[in-house]
C-alpha cells in the first residue's frame, strides 16, 4: 500500500487520500452517533482496496485513541476492569494464539471471514437479539467469549463479535455499556497491534499514516455527536446494520468467485 505520508506531496495520490479520509470521517461519525462501529466500518471499506491486515494496521491509532477517549469519559472504569478482566485476558490469548495459527492465512479466506462477521453482526443488530447472562454463569462464560473475540479479531480485524452481544447481555446501564465496549475495544486493538507488529504489517511508516487517519476520525466523531442530537439513533443504527449486511454479502461473493 502506498504510504499516506506521500499523498500530500505534488506527486502523491490525492484521490486515494481523499477516499481514505472520507472512510475515516464516515466511520468516526457512526461511532459518534451510536457509540461503536468505527473499526468495523473502516475495516470493511478499506478492505475493498487493500488486504484486511493492511486495513487493520492503518486503523490502529484511530481505533486506539478514539476508544481511549470514550473509555475516559465514564466513571466506572475500575469496577468494570475488575469485572471484565477474565474476558479481556481471553481476548489477548485468543488474538495471540490465532495470530500464530493464521499468520499465513490466504487473503481470500480473511475476506470470507470478514464477510461472515459482518453478516452475523448485521443480522443480530437488525433482529435486536438480546440475551441475558445469569450471574453464576458470567465467570465461566467470560474467558470463552474473550478467546472467541480474539480469534475473530486476529483473522478479520473486527472485534465486535461475540464481545458486544455478550456485554449487552450483562444488564449494564447505558453509560457502563459504552465504557465497557470501549475497554474491550481498547484491549482488542492493542492485542491486534502486537500481532501486526510481530508480523511486520504494522511498521513505523504505517504508524505515521495511522496518525493522519486519526484526524478525520476525530472530526467524524464530533460530527456524529451533533447528528445524534438531531435524529433518532434507532433509525441511524438500522441503516448502519443494513450497510454491514451489504458489505458482508460483497466480501462473501468475492471469496466465492476467487
C-alpha positions as CSV (number, residue, x, y, z in Angstrom):
1,X,0.0,0.0,0.0
2,X,1.3,3.5,-0.8
3,X,2.3,5.4,2.3
4,X,-0.3,8.1,3.1
5,X,2.5,10.5,4.1
6,X,3.4,10.7,0.4
7,X,-0.1,11.7,-0.6
8,X,0.3,15.4,0.5
9,X,3.2,15.9,-2.0
10,X,2.6,17.2,-5.5
11,X,3.2,13.7,-6.8
12,X,1.0,11.9,-4.2
13,X,-2.2,10.2,-4.9
14,X,-4.6,12.9,-3.6
15,X,-7.7,10.9,-4.7
16,X,-6.6,7.9,-2.6
17,X,-6.0,10.1,0.4
18,X,-9.5,11.8,0.0
19,X,-11.1,8.3,-0.2
20,X,-9.3,7.1,2.9
21,X,-10.1,10.4,4.8
22,X,-13.8,10.1,3.8
23,X,-13.9,6.5,5.1
24,X,-12.5,7.5,8.5
25,X,-14.8,10.6,8.6
26,X,-17.8,8.3,8.0
27,X,-16.6,5.6,10.5
28,X,-15.9,8.3,13.1
29,X,-19.4,9.8,12.5
30,X,-21.1,6.4,13.1
31,X,-19.1,5.9,16.3
32,X,-20.2,9.4,17.4
33,X,-23.8,8.6,16.8
34,X,-24.2,5.1,18.2
35,X,-21.0,4.6,20.3
36,X,-19.4,1.9,18.1
37,X,-18.7,1.0,14.5
38,X,-15.5,2.8,13.7
39,X,-13.3,-0.2,13.3
40,X,-16.0,-2.3,11.7
41,X,-16.9,0.3,9.1
42,X,-13.3,1.3,8.4
43,X,-12.0,-2.3,8.0
44,X,-15.0,-3.2,5.8
45,X,-14.5,-0.2,3.4
46,X,-10.7,-0.1,3.4
47,X,-10.5,-3.8,2.6
48,X,-12.2,-3.0,-0.7
49,X,-8.8,-1.8,-1.9
50,X,-6.2,-3.4,0.4
51,X,-5.8,-6.6,2.5
52,X,-7.7,-6.9,5.7
53,X,-4.5,-6.8,7.8
54,X,-3.2,-3.7,6.0
55,X,-6.5,-2.0,6.8
56,X,-6.2,-3.1,10.4
57,X,-2.7,-1.6,10.6
58,X,-3.9,1.7,9.2
59,X,-6.8,1.7,11.7
60,X,-4.5,1.1,14.7
61,X,-4.1,4.6,16.1
62,X,-7.6,5.9,15.2
63,X,-9.2,2.9,16.9
64,X,-6.9,3.0,19.9
65,X,-7.2,6.7,20.6
66,X,-10.9,7.1,20.0
67,X,-11.6,4.2,22.3
68,X,-9.3,5.6,25.0
69,X,-11.2,8.9,24.6
70,X,-14.5,7.0,25.0
71,X,-13.1,5.0,27.9
72,X,-12.0,8.1,29.8
73,X,-15.5,9.7,29.6
74,X,-17.1,7.2,32.0
75,X,-16.8,7.0,35.8
76,X,-16.9,3.2,36.3
77,X,-13.6,2.1,34.8
78,X,-12.1,0.3,37.8
79,X,-15.2,-1.7,38.7
80,X,-15.7,-2.7,35.0
81,X,-12.0,-3.6,34.7
82,X,-12.3,-6.0,37.7
83,X,-15.5,-7.5,36.3
84,X,-14.3,-7.9,32.7
85,X,-10.7,-9.0,33.4
86,X,-11.4,-12.7,32.5
87,X,-12.9,-11.7,29.1
88,X,-10.0,-9.2,28.5
89,X,-7.4,-11.8,29.2
90,X,-9.3,-14.2,26.9
91,X,-9.2,-11.6,24.1
92,X,-5.4,-11.3,24.4
93,X,-4.9,-15.1,24.5
94,X,-7.3,-15.7,21.5
95,X,-5.7,-12.9,19.5
96,X,-2.1,-14.0,20.1
97,X,-2.7,-17.7,19.5
98,X,-4.8,-17.1,16.4
99,X,-2.2,-14.7,15.1
100,X,0.4,-17.5,15.2
101,X,-2.0,-20.1,13.7
102,X,-3.4,-17.8,10.9
103,X,-0.3,-15.7,10.2
104,X,-0.1,-17.1,6.6
105,X,-3.8,-17.1,6.0
106,X,-4.8,-16.6,2.4
107,X,-6.3,-13.1,2.0
108,X,-9.3,-14.7,0.3
109,X,-10.1,-16.5,3.5
110,X,-9.6,-13.4,5.5
111,X,-12.1,-11.7,3.2
112,X,-14.6,-14.5,3.6
113,X,-14.2,-14.4,7.4
114,X,-14.8,-10.6,7.3
115,X,-17.9,-11.2,5.3
116,X,-19.3,-13.7,7.7
117,X,-18.5,-11.5,10.7
118,X,-20.3,-8.5,9.0
119,X,-23.3,-10.6,8.1
120,X,-23.7,-12.0,11.6
121,X,-23.3,-8.6,13.2
122,X,-25.8,-7.1,10.8
123,X,-28.4,-9.8,11.2
124,X,-28.1,-9.7,15.0
125,X,-28.3,-5.9,15.0
126,X,-31.4,-5.8,12.8
127,X,-33.1,-8.6,14.7
128,X,-32.4,-6.8,18.0
129,X,-31.3,-10.1,19.5
130,X,-30.8,-9.8,23.3
131,X,-29.5,-12.4,25.8
132,X,-29.2,-12.2,29.5
133,X,-26.2,-13.8,31.2
134,X,-27.0,-15.2,34.6
135,X,-24.7,-14.0,37.3
136,X,-23.5,-17.5,38.2
137,X,-22.5,-18.2,34.5
138,X,-20.6,-15.0,33.9
139,X,-17.3,-16.2,35.5
140,X,-17.2,-19.3,33.3
141,X,-18.5,-17.7,30.1
142,X,-16.3,-14.6,30.1
143,X,-13.0,-16.3,29.1
144,X,-14.7,-18.2,26.3
145,X,-16.2,-15.0,24.9
146,X,-12.8,-13.4,25.2
147,X,-11.0,-16.1,23.4
148,X,-13.6,-16.3,20.6
149,X,-13.4,-12.5,20.2
150,X,-9.6,-12.7,20.0
151,X,-9.8,-15.3,17.3
152,X,-12.2,-13.2,15.2
153,X,-10.0,-10.2,15.8
154,X,-6.8,-11.9,14.6
155,X,-8.4,-13.3,11.4
156,X,-10.6,-10.5,10.3
157,X,-9.6,-7.3,12.2
158,X,-13.1,-6.9,13.5
159,X,-13.6,-7.2,17.3
160,X,-17.3,-6.8,17.9
161,X,-18.2,-10.5,17.9
162,X,-19.1,-12.0,20.2
163,X,-17.9,-9.4,22.7
164,X,-20.6,-6.7,22.0
165,X,-23.6,-9.1,22.3
166,X,-22.1,-10.5,25.5
167,X,-21.6,-7.1,27.0
168,X,-25.2,-6.2,26.1
169,X,-26.3,-9.3,28.0
170,X,-24.7,-8.2,31.3
171,X,-27.5,-5.8,32.1
172,X,-25.2,-2.8,32.3
173,X,-26.7,0.7,32.2
174,X,-26.2,2.8,29.1
175,X,-23.0,4.6,30.4
176,X,-21.5,1.4,31.7
177,X,-22.1,-0.4,28.4
178,X,-20.4,2.3,26.4
179,X,-17.4,2.3,28.7
180,X,-17.3,-1.5,28.8
181,X,-17.3,-1.6,25.0
182,X,-14.5,1.0,24.9
183,X,-12.5,-1.1,27.3
184,X,-13.0,-4.3,25.3
185,X,-12.1,-2.5,22.0
186,X,-9.0,-0.9,23.5
187,X,-7.6,-4.2,24.7
188,X,-8.5,-5.8,21.3
189,X,-6.8,-3.0,19.4
190,X,-3.6,-3.3,21.5
191,X,-3.5,-7.1,21.1
192,X,-4.1,-6.9,17.4
193,X,-1.4,-4.2,17.1
194,X,1.1,-6.5,18.8
195,X,0.2,-9.2,16.3
196,X,0.6,-6.8,13.4
197,X,3.9,-5.5,14.6
198,X,5.2,-9.0,15.1
199,X,4.2,-10.0,11.6
200,X,5.8,-6.8,10.1
201,X,2.5,-5.4,8.9
202,X,2.5,-2.6,11.4
203,X,5.7,-0.5,10.8
204,X,6.8,3.0,11.7
205,X,5.7,4.4,8.3
206,X,2.3,2.9,8.7
207,X,2.1,4.4,12.2
208,X,2.6,7.8,10.6
209,X,-0.2,7.0,8.2
210,X,-2.4,6.0,11.0
211,X,-1.8,9.3,12.8
212,X,-3.0,11.1,9.7
213,X,-6.1,8.9,9.5
214,X,-6.9,9.9,13.1
215,X,-7.7,13.5,12.2
216,X,-10.8,12.7,10.0
217,X,-11.9,10.0,12.5
218,X,-11.9,12.6,15.4
219,X,-13.8,15.1,13.2
220,X,-16.3,12.4,12.3
221,X,-16.9,11.6,16.0
222,X,-17.6,15.3,16.7
223,X,-20.0,15.4,13.7
224,X,-21.7,12.2,14.9
225,X,-22.3,13.7,18.3
226,X,-24.1,16.6,16.7
227,X,-26.1,14.3,14.5
228,X,-27.1,12.2,17.5
229,X,-28.9,15.2,19.0
230,X,-30.8,15.8,15.8
231,X,-32.1,12.4,14.6
232,X,-33.4,9.2,16.0
233,X,-30.4,6.9,16.8
234,X,-32.6,3.8,16.2
235,X,-33.1,4.8,12.6
236,X,-29.4,5.6,12.1
237,X,-28.5,2.2,13.7
238,X,-30.8,0.4,11.4
239,X,-29.2,1.9,8.3
240,X,-25.8,1.1,9.8
241,X,-26.6,-2.6,10.1
242,X,-28.2,-2.8,6.6
243,X,-24.9,-1.3,5.3
244,X,-22.9,-4.0,7.1
245,X,-25.1,-6.7,5.6
246,X,-24.5,-5.4,2.1
247,X,-20.7,-5.3,2.7
248,X,-20.8,-8.8,4.2
249,X,-22.5,-10.1,1.0
250,X,-19.9,-8.3,-1.1
251,X,-17.0,-10.0,0.7
252,X,-18.5,-13.4,0.7
253,X,-19.4,-13.2,-3.0
254,X,-15.8,-12.1,-3.7
255,X,-14.4,-15.1,-1.9
256,X,-16.7,-17.4,-3.7
257,X,-15.7,-16.0,-7.1
258,X,-12.0,-16.4,-6.1
